[in-house]
Amino acid sequence: MGKRYFCDYCDRSFQDNLHNRKKHLNGVQHLRAKKVWYDLFRDAAAILQEEQSKKPCRKFLQTGQCDFGSNCRFSHMTEMDLERLSAQVHGPNFLWKSFGKTEEERRSKEQQQEGADVPVGTIEEWLEKRAKRLSLAQSNSPLPEKPSVFQYPPGWPPIQDLPPSLQAPPPGGWPIPANLQWG
């Protein structure tokens, strides 16, 4: 019977030889299926940029259907869809904040509003600043630190029903028998 080639993009198989494989891999249906597959993993910013550069599809806006489907060179997104996608990419207040501003100005203003430190310098400097902030936060906290107590995740069976490998160790650790020899 011979070997068969299965194409994951097209979800079909055919007899595997050089001619058939080349014909399939260069075929329109395979290229469309491959594009649809990779489009599933694109980020929202790339989709938004592509959709904003296209003109709206008149047939899709009038009837809700287009003969070309995902291969149409016009956009099938409504203004509401584009606004939702823009909010997903830039945040809900992007359209009002950034009107008439460059991207860099918008970012710096957002960082100032949030009180975020603009990362400057080396990683060592950042780590030192972070350690100082953490030590100040711990020294200013009114509650003393209590030792962490092991807690089982919610929904687990009672402790006595758990196998020994899932039980917490005793407070002083596991006892070591006197006659224990490793090796």
Phi, psi and omega in degrees: 000325177093169181281151177239146178255130178250124179264117181292328181292316185268347182057049178210161179232160178205167180297130187271108168213168187303314182297310182296319182293316179298316180300317181291312185293336178263000183286154183295317182297319180294316181296322177295314181296322179294318179295317179298319180297312182288335177293337178296336186254007179285149179279161185296327181295319179293320179295316180299314180299317180294317182291326179289334180279346180269154171276154179291146179277116183295318182297319180293320180292327181281316188251341184085002179223154178220136181296334184273341178062228182287350179269002180293140181276355177258162183278136177256018179261137176278172178300322180295318178298318180295322178294318178297318179294320177295319178295324179293322182282313190253352185103158187294332183260016186299315185297325182276323182290318193262006183297117178082012180240156175281164181298321182293318178297320181296316180297315182295323179293320178297319180295322178293321180293323181279349181075021182284143175284131177280121184294117179227139176098200184267172179292327179297317178298317180297317180296321178297314178300319181295317179298320178297315179299316181294319180293322176296318180296322180287323180288332180275347183286131183287334183270132176289151180287130176256149182297144182288139180250133181293132177234137178284148179298150179295143178094356178283156177290170179304153186301319183293339180272352181282148174292158183303329182291339180258357180277147178290148178292155178295161186306322181268004184095175181285138178289142180256117179298148183293325184267017182285129177232129178266145174139000000 
